Amino acid sequence: MPTKTGENSDNAVELFLKIGLDEKVAHNTIANNKVTSNLLAVIHEAGVTDGCDRTTGNLLYTVATKFPANALVHRPTLCEYVVSSKVKTPAQLEAAFSFFMSVGPAKFSLSDFEKNCGVGIEVSNEEIEHTVGEIFEELKTTILEQRYKTNVGDLFRRVRERQPWADPKIVKQVVDTKLRELLGERTAADDEKPVKKKKEKPAKAEEKAVVAAAAPPSEEELNPFSIFPSPEENLKVHTEVFFSDGSVLRACNTREVLAKHLKVTGGKVLTRFPPEPNGYLHIGHAKAMFVDFGLAKDRGGHCYLRYDDTNPEAEKKEYIDHIEEIVKWMGWEPFKKTYTSDYFQDLYELAVELIRRGHAYVDHQTADEVKEYREKKLNSPWRDRPVEESLKLFEEMRRGMIEEGKATLRMKQDMQNDNCNMYDLIAYRIKFTPHPKAGDKWCIYPSYDFAHCVVDSLENVTHSLCTLEFETRRASYYWLLHALGLYMPYVWEYSRLNVTNTVMSKRKLNCLVTEKYVDGWDDPRLMTLSGLRRRGVSPTAINAFVRGIGITRSDSSLIRLDRFEYHVREELNKTAARAMVVLCPLKVVITNLEAGKVIDLDAKRWPDAPSDDASALYKVPFSNVVYIEKSDFRMKDSKDYYGLAPGKSVLLRYAFPIKCTDVIVGDDNETVVEIRAEYDPEKKMKPKGVLHWVAEPSPDVGPLKVEVRLFDRLFSSENPAELDDWLGDLNSNSKVVIPEAYAVPPLRNAVLSDRFQFERLGYFAVDKDSTPEKLVFNRTVTLRDSYAKGGK
């Protein structure tokens, strides 16, 4: 029967008090809309609107809060048993919940129910006393030793195992009596708190092992997809849709519908990644891919790549090609590539069926009128037009006989609902625009709200996964599938991926690109996936980041950019070869090394590379002219500074110690233009500072020149999207170009997308702007600052 949920809060509190809830619980319940709605429904189902005793009321409250959602059709039956005192203990109630959880919405045998719930079984006081006596006899020695510190809860548990339907109040009375009989009255010693023994401090290795053992990773941490049910479990109520007339739709599949679905799919998990082909993918889409493709892969299923191409004016082949390329780059393999437009004929026929069933109508309101009526929760004047009239008009819409903007097909949902996504959403609109894929066959196109859920069902998707902003659309999703009698996928929403110091809305990204604030959709400063790829970020790092933050429903915070950068560094630290580049060169002349002499030295591509592995080494020339960073020299030395200074020595990485013997300054007597130094070929000096460097490979031949682009955060604020003047928050130093940095000779052979760690500087990747004459490197991410100790 329909559940009455239309009572105002005062009437609801009055009802709650009548069934024995105390005033505080009654008012706290009102603050929870879901519990309030369920409890009101239970009160009506139980027929106790005039009140009941407190014990019955407490049991009904438990029914309202804990009854299995997949079997709500059977809740009135349990309410009847509670009111008639056939189910009268918490143990019986828990058994009933377990029974209905396993049965679901299917028919069941009352005799099986009663047997499982102990209906009609009366446990006498004598039986309880006998059971408690047996347990006390078995545990007598322990009880005498522990006296009133005995674990009474364990005693109750043992009684429940032997007499599951015993009244817990009587059990408690008997246990308390037996304790007094055996132990006598409590003494002062019984009330003393036990003295905690001081634990010996374990060895460090043992301590680590204990900590690790005490906090094992959760199943969700080990496998984030463990939270999702199997396709066979898709009988439960997906959601409750509350209507303004007080009725409730409890959307769930019947056993027949689910069996048909499982026969088609073979029980496999089927998901879909459904981007709109009207823009470039960003890191938020990486999370969606991880969830959709990842769940399918984890369960041995399949994931569709489905283009949601319902708007013929926005779709472009450029975007379709980009999406396919990025999905592949991210490491995912679609089961099939489909388009919503593949189902235009099916969708049209189902729209006609929706009209025939009285659940849709042709409307002539303008966009402004629709908005006004929705704000006022008013029905359209055309809402109740005859079905045949709407069928005729919808056919005229399809044939192009009605002007664009003069008619829409709307779903007949609930204009007075508390959920605005039930305000008679538009199912079809007229657009005299050829479709990029379907051509000019159609001049009416389905809306997202109509097409999305229907195509999910037609493709037998088992898990329809989306971000939390679509949660309020869940009611419309299931309403439509229920109205058409279609299979219902399991819907689950997860939090959007919001990262600090950037924007990710399509509108704002499009503004940045079209207004030339950035250099295209693949600008390395953007969090678009093409921008991250150009910057040098690997798909492995992106997927590790997404897995690390999890797929929870928490939607209250931004993820800090440095958390993303951590995963990028972790990946590049293992995969990026080392090299040396000097960004701002300062010339150093080695006065005790013969001019023209070049010493070939071995430098390591990897920090732990063995010295006898030639493939892990590269050659660097060392001559009497080398270049260091300008920032690695200062005129005044200090204890916390590890760079070069007059009279001070440093070690040139992979080479020799050098000592500054003279400084050449410019005409202003301040600017350092050259340093004179002596090197220690015997390496007797042991300086603390280690510098990267690049040498002239031969006399009067300068080092390899490369362009280096240093990218930083695009916006200064953590959350620029919430600022009115968000463009005013752009970081003017987000891109710094160094046109002529000096690099070691082996970098000459670098090719597009090669990634390196420039020692002491950060991780860099070859950019697409590179030419045979000049390489261009993008900084992917900085290093942790482990070299400078306040001096740099």
C-alpha positions, 0 to 999 in steps of 0.5 A: 500500500502507499506509504503516507509521508505527508505529515508535517514535523509536528504531527510526526513528532506526535506520532513518534511520542504515541509509539513510546519514543521519548521526546529527545529521540523523537526530535532527533529522528525528525532531523533525519529525513530518511528515518522519518519517512521510513518510521512514518511508513512503518507506523501506518503499515503497522496500523498504530497511528493511535499509539502502542506500548513502548516495547512494541514502539521500540521494535517498530523503530528498529524495523524502520531503521534496519529492515533490508531495502531489497525486501521492502514489499514484505515489511508490512508482514513483519510489522503485523507480527510485531504488533501481534507480539509474535515477534517480540524480542530483538533476537527474533527481529534480527532473525527476521531481517536476515530471513528477508535479506535472503528472500528479497522481494520474492514470495516466501513461506510463512511457516519458513519465516516463523521457523527461522524467527522462533515465532511461537517458541516460548522459553520458560523461566525454568529453562533459562535458569537451567541454561544459565546454571549449566554455563556457570558450572562450566565456567565456575573456576574462572568466575570465582577467580575474576569475581565481578570482573567476569565478562558478563557479555560473554555469559549472555552470548553463551546463553543466546547460543543455547536459547536464542529466543529467550527474553534478554531481560529475564536472562539478565535477571537470572545471570545477576542473581546467579553471580550474587549467589556464587560470589556474595555481595560486591567488595571494595576489591571488586570495584578497584580498577585493574592495574595495567602492567607496564609492557616491556619495550620491544626491539625496533624491528619487533615494534614495526612488526607489531604496528604493521600487524595491528593495522592491516590494510582494509579490503577496500584499500587492497581492492577499491572495487570490493565495495560493488555488488555482483550482477547476481545481487541486483534484486535489491531496491536501488532507491526509494522515489518519494512522490508529493502525494505520499506514495513511494516507488521502490525501484528494483528488478524482478527475478524474471527481469534479472534472469533475462539480463543474466542470460544475455550477459552470462553474469559478467560485469558490464560498465561504460565510460560515457564521455560527451564528445564536446571537449578534451578529457581532464584528470577527473575523467581519469578517475571515471576511467579508473572506476569504469574500466577498472571495475570491469577488469577487476571482475573479468568483465567488459567496459563500453566506450560510449559517446553521449552524442545527443547534441548534434551542435556540440559533437566534433570528430576532433573530440572523438579522436582525442578521446579514443587516443587518450583512453588507449594512452591511459592503458584501457581497452574498450569492449565496444565503441558505441554511440547513443546515436546508435540507439536513436530508433530504439529511443524514439520507439520507447518514447512513443511507448512512454506516451502510450502508457500515459507517462509523457506528453507534448508540451508547448511552453517556452524555455522561460515558461518552463523555468517559471513553472518549475520555480512555482511547482506548477503543472504545464497547461498541456500536461493532461492532454489526451494520449492520442493527441500527444502521439500525433504531435510527437509524430509531427515533431519527428517529421519536421512539421513543428518549428524548433522551440515550439514543442518538446516531449516531457516526462510526466513525473511530479512537478510538486516533488522535493527533487527538482529532477522530477519536474517533468524533465524534457525527453525530446526537443526539436533541432533542425541540425544534421547529426555528425553520425546519424546525418539528417535522418532526425530532427528530434533528439533525446535529452541526456535524462531520457537517453542515458538510463535507457541506453544503460539498460539496452546495453545491459550495463550492470553498474552505472557509475557516475559522480555525485552531482548526478545523485539527485538524478537517480530518482528520474533514472529509476522512474523512467526505467520503471515506467518502461518496464526495463532492466535496472542497472545498479547505480552508484555515485562517487566524489568528483576529483577536484584538485587545487590550483586549477579549474576543470569545468568545460566552460572555464577550460574553454575560456582559457584556451579560446582567450589564449591564456594558455597555449591550447588544450594540451598546455602543460599547465592544464590538468587536461590529460593531453596537457599532463601527457605533454608535461611528461606525466605517465598514465601509470602515475595518474592511475596510481594517484586515482587509486590512492585517493580512492573512489569514496563518496566524500565530496567535501574537499579538494585534493592537494596538488602536491599529493598528485605530484608525489605519485608523479615523482614516485613513478619518474624516480624509477623510470627517468634516466639521470642527466645534467643540465645547467639552466643559468650558466656561470663560466668556470675556468679550471686554471690547472687543467691544460686548455684543449684537454678533454677527460671523458668521465662516466656518469650514472643514468640511475643512482644505484647503477653498478659501475661495471654496467656500461648500459647504465652509464653515459659519457660526459666530457670534462675540460678546462671550461665548465659551467655551473648554475649562477645560484650555486655561487655567492661572494659571501660564504656561510656555515649552512651554504654548500655551494661555491664561494671564494676560497671554498671547494665543492665537488663536481658531480661524477668529476673532481673537487674544485676550489675557487681561486679568483672571481671576475666581475663586470663593469659594475663591480658586482655582477660575477661573469667568470670564476677561476678555480683549480681542480684536484685530480687526486680527489684529496679534498672532501668538500660537502657540497656537490654541484651539477655542471656542463663542460665545453666538449672541445676547445672553443665549442660551446655545450649543447644548447636546449630550451627549458620550460619551467611550469608551475601552478596555473593559479595562485589560489587553491580553489580559483573556481570559487572566485568571482575574478578567477582569471585575475588569480592566474599565476604570472610565473606559471610558465618561465622559458629559458631559451638557452640552457646548457646540456650534456652531449648525450641529451642530443639523442633525446626524442619526443616524450623521453623523460629525464631527471635533470640532477638537482633540478627536477624531472623533465620531458621532451616537448613536441616543439623540439626540432633537429636544431633545438630540443625543448624540455618541459619540467614535469615536476620539481625534486624534493628540496634535499640539496639546499639547507637554507643557503639556496 
